[in-house]
Amino acid sequence: MTAAGTVPLPAAKDVRDMLTGLVGKPVNVTPGAPVTPAPDRPVAVAVYVDPQMNVNALCLMDLGASAYTGGALALLPPGGCQDAVEEDGELTGMQVEALHEVVNVLSALFNVQGAPHSKLHKLYAPGEELPGDLVGMLAAFNRVDLAIDIPTYGKGALSLVLP
């Protein structure tokens, strides 16, 4: 249960269970370092809003988490996803579409009894410019930072942030 009108931070187990169910493979989820965008470190940012269109949660994924979760969901070849991370430094259009579906499903992590309904508002693909108001929210302290490992694809990092 949560205080009225607030969104709770999901537990690492809930994230693991959601990702495992989504990609159909056992995803390893452990505590990790915060995901923060930098010029040499592209990050995907999913923005979730409540019914009044107020931002109530963010999901940040590094390039590895972005490519591998989307790739595993869409059954894209692991090698192509690894190339996107290790060589290209960006996602293909198909990988971004698959990632959009991943972050859309992850909105369920915030939809618990007593919390306002959250829905995906926008996905900023890795490397896409973020509006200034969102950049300010990325460093919020109310967050959970996780390392993920998707079998046959690879490792990445994911942070869930409540503004």
N, C-alpha and C positions, 0 to 999 in steps of 0.2 A: 504494500500500500504506500502511497505517496501523499505528500501535502497537497491539498486541493490546488489544481491549476499548475502544478509543476511536473516536469518530465523527469523520471528517474534515469540514472545511469545504469545501463545493463551490466550484468556480471559477465566476466570472461566466459563462463560456462554457457551462458545464453548466446553469446556471439559464436562460440564454437558450435553449439547445436544448430544454430541458424545456418551458418556457412556449410556445415557438414550436410545438412538436409538439402541445401540449395545446390551444391555441386556434386552430391552423390558419392563423396569420398570422405574419409575421416580427416578433417582439417585439424592440425595441431595449433592451439592458441595458448600463448603464454604471455605474462607481463612483458612489456617492451618499452622502448624509448618513444617520446612524443614525436608525432609526425608534424613537421613544420616545412612549409614551402621555402625554397631558396632557388636562386637562378640556376644552380647546377643540380637541383633536386626537385623535379616536377612532382606535383601532388594533385590528386583529384580531390575536389571538395563537393560533397553533396549537402544541399541545404534543405532542411525540413522545417515546415511551418505548421502553426496551429490553424484552426478554422478562421481566425481573424487575420491571417497572413503574417503573424509575428514569427520571426525565426525562433524556434525552440530547441533545435539540435543541429549539429554539424557532424558529418563523417568525413574524416580525412584519410586518404589512402595514398601510400607512396606508389611509385610506378610499378614495383613488383606486385603489391597487393592488387592494384588496379588491373594489371594485365592478367594475373593468374586467377583471380576470382572470376573475372569476366570470361576468360578463356576456358576455365573448367566448366562454367555454367553452359556456355555455348558449344562445348565439345570441340573447341578450336585446337589445332595441333600444338602441343607444348613447345616445340621448337620455335614456332612462329611467335609465340608469346615471349619466350626467352630472348629472341632476337629483338623484340620491341623494347625490352628492358635493357639488355646488355649492349646492343649495337645502335639501335635507332634513337633511343631516348624519348620515344613517343608512341602512342597507341594508334593503331589503324582505325578507320571508321567503324569496322565491324567490332573491334575490341571495345570501342567507346559505347556502341549500342549495347553490347553484352554487359558492360560495367553499369550502364544506366539501369538495366534490369536488376542487377545485384543490389545497387543502393536503393532502388525502389522497394524491393523485398525487405531490406534491412530496416525500413521505417517501422516494421512490426515490432522491433525491439523497443521502441519508445511508446507503443500503444498498449499500455497496461491500465488496469482498473484504477480509476481516480485521476488519471492524467488526461490532459486535453489530447484530442486526436491529432496525430502528426502525419503529414504526408510529404512526399518528396516534392519540392518546389522546383529545384534546378540542380543540375550536375555541371560543375565546371571540370572539364577534362584536364588531365595533367598538362601543365604548361599554359593553360588558358588564364588570362588575366582576371583577378578577383576584384570586385568592388571594394573600396576602402573600408566601408562599414563591416564587411565580412572579415577583412584582414585583422581588424581590431579584435574580433571575437575568437580568432584562432588560438590565442594564447591564454584562453580562460583556464582557470585552475580546476573547475569542476569537469573532470575528464577521466577517461580510462584509455590507457595506451597499451596496445597489444602487438605482439609479433605473431605472424601467422605463417604456416607452412602447409602448402597444398601438394599432396603427393603427385609426383611426375611433372609438376609445374615449377614450383619454387617457393621462395620465402618473400615475405613482404611485411609491411607495418601498417597498422590501422589505429586511428585515434577517434574516439567518440567524444564530442565536446558539447557541453551545455552552456550557452551564453549567460 
